[in-house]
Amino acid sequence: MPTFQYKALQANGTMTEGRLDAPGRPDALRQMETLGLRPINLAETAAMKSKSKNGAPAKVSAATDAPASISFKFEAKKVSARELENFTRLLSSLLAAGVPLSRALVILSRESSSPAASAQWKKVHDLVVDGMSLASAMSQSPETFPRVYVAMVEAGEAGGFLDVVLAQIAEFQSRDKELKSKVMTAMLYPAILFVLAMIVLTVMLVFFIPKFQTVFNSFHGHLPLITQIIIGASHAVIHYGFFVAAGIIAIVFLVRTWFASEKGRRVWEGLVLRAPIVGSLNAQFAMARFCRMLGTMLGAGVPLVQSLNVARRSIGNQILVDAVSQSIERVQQGGRLGESLADCKNLFSGSVLEMVAVAEESGKLDGELIRIASVTEVDLDRNLKTAVAFAEPAMLFLIAGFIGIIFIGMLLPVLTMGANIK
């Protein structure tokens, strides 16, 4: 049975150290709770090899000499968004019911149906037991807990209302997931049409054009420029298709790598904001997230400046984040929120700023921000449907345009040769 070395606080507040035997870490923690100890550090000691009385190593049982059976398990190594939302909601409920944080984390780790999630919750629990705050423990796993999530937990711990903040986070996660799902659903059909257009174009260049080229070569006539371009493209795809595909992949990789850098990301985000339709949709999405996050934090009792610092991280677009950061500096200097956000014209319209200013004066800023977020999400959903309604015929026109250009390019030499024959 494993042995655990512990450091804990007794009921009278004095520090004590010792060892105890337990089948596992949760059982060791339960033993410490039974003894009235509050754990500060708990670590399993190194196991000693069993020896016989004369000092010789003990015999190993036959079971250990048997070859280990090999099993293949395909398990997800990443915690899903749904599992994180369930964890957040259940942790909030347990804390609100008065369950200690360490025990709540043990319960969630034990009851999790996903091995990846169970391991992640256990990791957070171990770090918390070792003396870390919950926010610091979560920050050790950025692939599971986003920066905005950790910042909200940190604010809740500092203010003493962690259960309330966790409930607000779960609600925000649910609404954010729903909004992202609407965006992905709206863009699915245009994306499918684009892929189909590329497949049709490739099939025509590889199988359709070479048959016409054989006919054109037999006439030894001068081909129109558009026909020569189409035949050249077909020749390049057939004979150098692998190199063309490799070149396109390399270019896409280099462009993505550059856009992932600080300078490239700012350039890309600036282009997105200036795009005719996508720019306004992106700004609406960012504003809805910012307002809902800010309203959620204020409703949970987090101070305004701290709430602004957390909410700005949820925007996503660094250019908009910088604009909001300048507004936060004005609020720190004593300015009003509505006036300070006036310079963020890409993010906030005049009517929204007026509503924020009125709500700030009446002391109902948190509720008004959430209401603005809800109205913006409804408007965004309607604008997305309109954009998709335009995108679908545009993609069909694009496919028809490709096919029409190839058809005209192949038909022109036939008409020219017929005129020459006459």
C-alpha positions as CSV (number, residue, x, y, z in Angstrom):
1,M,0.0,0.0,0.0
2,P,1.4,3.4,-0.9
3,T,2.7,5.7,1.8
4,F,1.9,9.5,1.7
5,Q,3.9,12.3,3.3
6,Y,1.7,15.2,4.3
7,K,1.9,18.7,5.7
8,A,-1.3,20.1,7.2
9,L,-2.9,22.5,9.6
10,Q,-4.5,21.2,12.8
11,A,-7.8,22.5,14.2
12,N,-5.9,24.9,16.5
13,G,-4.0,26.4,13.6
14,T,-0.7,24.7,14.2
15,M,1.4,23.0,11.5
16,T,1.9,19.3,11.6
17,E,3.7,16.7,9.4
18,G,3.4,13.0,9.2
19,R,2.9,9.9,7.1
20,L,-0.1,7.7,6.4
21,D,-0.9,4.6,4.4
22,A,-3.7,4.7,1.9
23,P,-4.7,2.9,-1.4
24,G,-4.7,6.2,-3.2
25,R,-4.6,10.0,-2.9
26,P,-8.4,10.5,-2.5
27,D,-8.3,7.9,0.4
28,A,-5.4,9.7,2.0
29,L,-7.3,13.0,1.8
30,R,-10.4,11.4,3.4
31,Q,-8.2,10.1,6.2
32,M,-6.8,13.5,6.8
33,E,-10.3,15.0,6.9
34,T,-11.3,12.3,9.5
35,L,-8.3,13.4,11.6
36,G,-9.4,17.0,11.4
37,L,-6.4,18.1,9.3
38,R,-6.5,20.7,6.5
39,P,-4.0,19.5,3.9
40,I,-1.4,21.9,2.6
41,N,0.9,19.4,0.8
42,L,0.4,15.7,0.1
43,A,2.9,13.6,-1.8
44,E,3.4,9.9,-2.3
45,T,6.8,8.7,-1.0
46,A,9.1,6.5,-3.1
47,A,8.2,2.8,-2.8
48,M,10.9,0.6,-1.3
49,K,11.7,-2.7,-2.8
50,S,10.6,-5.5,-0.6
51,K,13.5,-7.7,0.7
52,S,13.7,-10.9,2.6
53,K,15.1,-11.2,6.2
54,N,18.6,-12.1,5.0
55,G,18.7,-9.0,2.7
56,A,18.0,-10.9,-0.6
57,P,15.4,-9.5,-2.9
58,A,12.0,-11.1,-2.4
59,K,10.7,-13.5,-5.0
60,V,8.4,-12.1,-7.6
61,S,5.1,-13.8,-8.1
62,A,4.5,-15.8,-11.2
63,A,1.9,-13.3,-12.2
64,T,4.5,-10.7,-12.8
65,D,6.6,-13.0,-14.9
66,A,3.7,-13.5,-17.3
67,P,3.9,-11.4,-20.4
68,A,1.7,-8.3,-20.1
69,S,-1.3,-8.3,-22.4
70,I,-1.3,-5.6,-24.9
71,S,-4.5,-3.5,-25.3
72,F,-5.2,-0.7,-27.7
73,K,-7.3,2.2,-26.3
74,F,-8.2,5.1,-28.5
75,E,-9.1,7.8,-26.0
76,A,-9.5,11.6,-26.5
77,K,-6.6,13.4,-24.9
78,K,-8.3,16.8,-25.0
79,V,-11.1,17.9,-22.8
80,S,-14.1,18.9,-24.9
81,A,-16.0,22.2,-24.5
82,R,-19.1,20.3,-23.3
83,E,-17.0,18.6,-20.5
84,L,-15.5,21.9,-19.4
85,E,-19.0,23.5,-19.3
86,N,-20.4,20.5,-17.2
87,F,-17.3,20.7,-14.9
88,T,-17.8,24.5,-14.4
89,R,-21.6,24.1,-13.7
90,L,-21.2,21.2,-11.2
91,L,-18.2,22.8,-9.4
92,S,-20.4,26.0,-9.0
93,S,-23.2,23.9,-7.5
94,L,-20.9,22.0,-5.1
95,L,-19.3,25.1,-3.8
96,A,-22.7,26.8,-3.4
97,A,-23.8,23.8,-1.3
98,G,-20.9,24.3,1.0
99,V,-18.6,21.5,-0.2
100,P,-14.9,22.3,0.3
101,L,-13.0,23.0,-3.0
102,S,-10.6,20.1,-2.7
103,R,-13.4,17.7,-2.0
104,A,-15.5,19.1,-4.8
105,L,-12.6,18.5,-7.2
106,V,-12.2,14.9,-6.0
107,I,-15.9,14.3,-6.6
108,L,-15.8,15.7,-10.1
109,S,-12.6,13.8,-11.0
110,R,-14.1,10.5,-9.7
111,E,-17.5,11.0,-11.5
112,S,-16.2,12.2,-14.8
113,S,-17.0,9.8,-17.7
114,S,-14.0,10.9,-19.8
115,P,-10.5,9.7,-18.8
116,A,-9.0,12.9,-20.2
117,A,-11.3,15.1,-18.2
118,S,-10.8,13.0,-15.0
119,A,-7.1,13.3,-15.3
120,Q,-7.3,17.0,-15.9
121,W,-9.6,17.6,-12.9
122,K,-7.3,15.4,-10.7
123,K,-4.3,17.5,-11.9
124,V,-6.0,20.7,-10.8
125,H,-7.0,19.1,-7.5
126,D,-3.4,18.0,-6.8
127,L,-2.1,21.5,-7.5
128,V,-4.8,23.1,-5.3
129,V,-3.9,20.7,-2.4
130,D,-0.3,21.6,-2.8
131,G,-1.1,25.2,-2.0
132,M,-1.9,26.8,-5.4
133,S,-5.0,28.9,-5.9
134,L,-7.6,27.5,-8.3
135,A,-6.9,30.1,-11.0
136,S,-3.1,29.3,-10.8
137,A,-3.8,25.6,-11.0
138,M,-6.0,26.1,-14.0
139,S,-3.4,28.3,-15.7
140,Q,-1.0,25.3,-15.8
141,S,-3.3,23.8,-18.5
142,P,-4.0,26.5,-21.1
143,E,-5.2,23.9,-23.6
144,T,-8.2,23.2,-21.3
145,F,-8.8,26.5,-19.5
146,P,-8.8,29.6,-21.8
147,R,-7.2,32.8,-20.5
148,V,-10.6,34.5,-20.1
149,Y,-11.8,31.5,-18.0
150,V,-8.8,31.7,-15.7
151,A,-9.1,35.5,-15.4
152,M,-12.8,35.2,-14.3
153,V,-11.9,32.5,-11.8
154,E,-9.1,34.6,-10.4
155,A,-11.6,37.5,-10.0
156,G,-14.1,35.3,-8.2
157,E,-11.4,34.0,-5.8
158,A,-10.2,37.5,-5.0
159,G,-13.8,38.7,-4.4
160,G,-14.9,35.6,-2.4
161,F,-17.8,34.7,-4.7
162,L,-16.2,31.9,-6.7
163,D,-19.4,29.8,-6.9
164,V,-21.3,32.8,-8.4
165,V,-18.6,33.5,-11.0
166,L,-18.4,29.8,-12.0
167,A,-22.1,29.7,-12.6
168,Q,-21.8,32.8,-14.7
169,I,-18.9,31.3,-16.7
170,A,-21.0,28.2,-17.4
171,E,-23.9,30.3,-18.7
172,F,-21.5,32.4,-20.8
173,Q,-19.9,29.2,-22.2
174,S,-23.4,27.9,-23.2
175,R,-24.4,31.1,-25.0
176,D,-21.0,31.4,-26.7
177,K,-21.1,27.9,-27.9
178,E,-24.6,28.4,-29.3
179,L,-23.5,31.6,-31.1
180,K,-20.5,29.9,-32.6
181,S,-22.6,26.9,-33.7
182,K,-24.9,29.3,-35.6
183,V,-21.9,30.9,-37.4
184,M,-20.5,27.4,-38.4
185,T,-23.9,26.2,-39.6
186,A,-24.4,29.3,-41.7
187,M,-21.0,28.9,-43.4
188,L,-21.3,25.2,-44.0
189,Y,-23.3,25.3,-47.2
190,P,-21.2,28.0,-49.0
191,A,-18.1,26.0,-48.0
192,I,-19.5,22.8,-49.5
193,L,-20.4,24.7,-52.7
194,F,-16.8,26.0,-53.0
195,V,-15.3,22.6,-52.6
196,L,-17.7,21.2,-55.3
197,A,-16.6,24.1,-57.6
198,M,-13.0,23.1,-57.2
199,I,-13.7,19.4,-57.8
200,V,-15.7,20.2,-61.0
201,L,-13.0,22.5,-62.3
202,T,-10.3,19.9,-61.6
203,V,-12.2,17.1,-63.3
204,M,-12.8,19.3,-66.4
205,L,-9.1,20.3,-66.6
206,V,-7.9,16.7,-66.2
207,F,-10.4,14.6,-68.2
208,F,-12.5,17.0,-70.4
209,I,-9.9,19.4,-71.9
210,P,-7.3,16.8,-73.2
211,K,-9.9,15.3,-75.5
212,F,-10.6,18.6,-77.2
213,Q,-6.8,19.3,-77.4
214,T,-6.4,16.2,-79.6
215,V,-9.1,17.5,-82.0
216,F,-7.5,21.0,-82.1
217,N,-4.1,19.6,-82.9
218,S,-5.4,17.7,-85.9
219,F,-6.5,21.0,-87.5
220,H,-3.2,22.8,-87.0
221,G,-5.0,26.1,-86.7
222,H,-4.3,29.1,-84.5
223,L,-6.2,28.9,-81.2
224,P,-7.8,31.9,-79.4
225,L,-5.9,33.2,-76.4
226,I,-8.6,32.0,-73.9
227,T,-8.4,28.5,-75.3
228,Q,-4.6,28.5,-75.1
229,I,-4.8,29.6,-71.4
230,I,-7.3,26.8,-70.6
231,I,-5.2,24.1,-72.4
232,G,-2.1,25.4,-70.7
233,A,-3.8,25.1,-67.3
234,S,-5.0,21.6,-68.2
235,H,-1.4,20.6,-69.2
236,A,0.0,22.0,-65.9
237,V,-2.6,20.2,-63.8
238,I,-2.0,16.9,-65.6
239,H,1.8,16.9,-65.8
240,Y,2.8,19.1,-62.9
241,G,-0.3,18.6,-60.6
242,F,1.8,17.2,-57.7
243,F,4.2,20.1,-57.8
244,V,1.4,22.6,-58.2
245,A,-0.4,21.1,-55.2
246,A,2.8,21.0,-53.2
247,G,3.5,24.7,-54.1
248,I,0.0,25.7,-53.1
249,I,0.3,23.9,-49.8
250,A,3.7,25.5,-49.1
251,I,2.3,28.9,-49.9
252,V,-0.7,28.4,-47.6
253,F,1.6,27.1,-44.8
254,L,3.9,30.1,-45.1
255,V,1.0,32.6,-45.2
256,R,-0.6,30.9,-42.2
257,T,2.7,31.0,-40.3
258,W,3.1,34.7,-41.1
259,F,-0.4,35.5,-40.1
260,A,0.2,33.6,-36.8
261,S,2.9,36.1,-35.9
262,E,2.1,39.3,-34.0
263,K,2.5,41.5,-37.0
264,G,0.7,39.2,-39.4
265,R,-2.2,38.6,-37.1
266,R,-2.8,42.4,-36.8
267,V,-2.6,42.8,-40.6
268,W,-5.1,39.9,-41.1
269,E,-7.5,41.2,-38.4
270,G,-7.4,44.7,-40.0
271,L,-8.3,43.2,-43.4
272,V,-11.1,41.3,-41.8
273,L,-12.5,44.4,-40.2
274,R,-12.4,46.3,-43.5
275,A,-14.1,43.6,-45.5
276,P,-17.5,44.7,-46.7
277,I,-19.8,42.1,-45.0
278,V,-17.5,40.0,-43.0
279,G,-16.1,43.0,-41.1
280,S,-19.4,44.1,-39.7
281,L,-20.3,40.6,-38.7
282,N,-17.0,40.1,-37.0
283,A,-17.4,43.4,-35.1
284,Q,-20.9,42.4,-34.0
285,F,-19.7,39.0,-32.8
286,A,-16.9,40.7,-30.8
287,M,-19.3,43.3,-29.3
288,A,-21.8,40.7,-28.2
289,R,-19.1,38.6,-26.5
290,F,-17.6,41.7,-24.8
291,C,-20.9,43.1,-23.5
292,R,-22.1,39.7,-22.2
293,M,-18.8,39.0,-20.5
294,L,-18.7,42.5,-19.0
295,G,-22.3,42.3,-17.8
296,T,-21.6,38.8,-16.4
297,M,-18.6,40.0,-14.4
298,L,-20.4,43.1,-13.1
299,G,-23.4,41.0,-12.1
300,A,-21.1,38.7,-10.1
301,G,-19.8,41.7,-8.1
302,V,-16.4,42.1,-9.8
303,P,-15.2,45.7,-9.9
304,L,-15.5,47.6,-13.2
305,V,-11.9,48.0,-14.1
306,Q,-11.1,44.3,-13.3
307,S,-14.2,43.3,-15.3
308,L,-13.1,45.4,-18.3
309,N,-9.6,43.8,-18.2
310,V,-11.2,40.3,-18.2
311,A,-13.9,41.2,-20.8
312,R,-11.5,42.6,-23.3
313,R,-9.7,39.3,-23.6
314,S,-12.9,37.7,-24.9
315,I,-13.0,40.0,-28.0
316,G,-10.5,38.0,-30.0
317,N,-9.5,40.7,-32.5
318,Q,-6.3,42.3,-31.3
319,I,-7.0,45.7,-33.0
320,L,-10.3,45.9,-31.1
321,V,-8.6,44.7,-27.9
322,D,-6.1,47.6,-28.2
323,A,-8.9,50.1,-28.7
324,V,-10.8,48.8,-25.6
325,S,-7.5,48.9,-23.6
326,Q,-7.2,52.6,-24.3
327,S,-10.8,53.1,-23.0
328,I,-9.9,51.1,-19.8
329,E,-7.1,53.6,-19.1
330,R,-9.6,56.4,-19.3
331,V,-11.9,54.6,-16.9
332,Q,-9.0,54.1,-14.5
333,Q,-8.3,57.8,-14.6
334,G,-11.9,58.5,-13.5
335,G,-13.8,58.7,-16.8
336,R,-17.2,57.3,-17.4
337,L,-17.5,54.0,-19.3
338,G,-19.8,55.3,-22.1
339,E,-17.6,58.2,-22.9
340,S,-14.4,56.1,-22.7
341,L,-15.7,53.6,-25.2
342,A,-16.7,56.3,-27.7
343,D,-13.3,55.9,-29.6
344,C,-14.1,52.3,-30.4
345,K,-16.2,53.1,-33.4
346,N,-15.6,49.8,-35.1
347,L,-17.1,48.0,-32.0
348,F,-19.8,50.3,-30.5
349,S,-22.4,52.3,-32.4
350,G,-23.7,55.6,-31.1
351,S,-27.0,54.1,-29.9
352,V,-25.1,51.4,-27.9
353,L,-22.9,54.0,-26.3
354,E,-25.9,56.1,-25.3
355,M,-27.6,53.0,-23.7
356,V,-24.4,52.2,-21.8
357,A,-24.2,55.8,-20.6
358,V,-27.8,55.9,-19.4
359,A,-27.5,52.5,-17.7
360,E,-24.3,53.7,-16.0
361,E,-26.1,56.7,-14.5
362,S,-29.0,54.6,-13.3
363,G,-26.8,51.9,-11.8
364,K,-28.2,49.1,-14.0
365,L,-25.1,48.6,-16.2
366,D,-24.8,44.8,-15.8
367,G,-28.4,44.1,-16.8
368,E,-28.3,46.6,-19.7
369,L,-25.0,45.1,-21.1
370,I,-26.5,41.6,-21.1
371,R,-29.6,42.9,-22.8
372,I,-27.5,44.6,-25.4
373,A,-25.6,41.4,-26.0
374,S,-28.8,39.4,-26.4
375,V,-30.2,42.0,-28.9
376,T,-26.9,42.0,-30.8
377,E,-26.9,38.2,-31.0
378,V,-30.4,38.2,-32.5
379,D,-29.3,40.9,-35.0
380,L,-26.2,38.9,-35.8
381,D,-28.2,35.8,-36.4
382,R,-30.4,37.7,-38.9
383,N,-27.4,39.3,-40.6
384,L,-25.7,35.9,-40.9
385,K,-28.8,34.4,-42.6
386,T,-28.9,37.4,-45.0
387,A,-25.2,37.0,-45.8
388,V,-25.6,33.2,-46.4
389,A,-28.6,34.0,-48.6
390,F,-26.3,36.1,-50.8
391,A,-23.4,33.7,-50.6
392,E,-25.3,30.7,-52.0
393,P,-26.2,32.3,-55.4
394,A,-22.7,33.9,-55.5
395,M,-21.1,30.4,-55.2
396,L,-23.5,29.0,-57.8
397,F,-22.6,31.9,-60.1
398,L,-18.9,31.2,-59.5
399,I,-19.3,27.5,-60.4
400,A,-21.4,28.4,-63.5
401,G,-18.8,31.1,-64.4
402,F,-15.9,28.5,-64.3
403,I,-17.8,26.0,-66.4
404,G,-19.0,28.7,-68.8
405,I,-15.5,30.1,-69.4
406,I,-14.2,26.6,-70.2
407,F,-17.2,25.9,-72.5
408,I,-16.7,29.2,-74.4
409,G,-12.9,28.6,-74.6
410,M,-13.5,25.1,-76.1
411,L,-16.2,26.3,-78.5
412,L,-14.4,29.3,-80.0
413,P,-11.9,27.3,-82.0
414,V,-14.7,25.1,-83.4
415,L,-16.6,28.2,-84.6
416,T,-13.5,29.8,-85.9
417,M,-12.6,26.7,-87.9
418,G,-16.1,26.5,-89.3
419,A,-15.9,30.1,-90.5
420,N,-12.5,29.5,-92.1
421,I,-13.9,26.4,-93.9
422,K,-16.8,28.4,-95.4
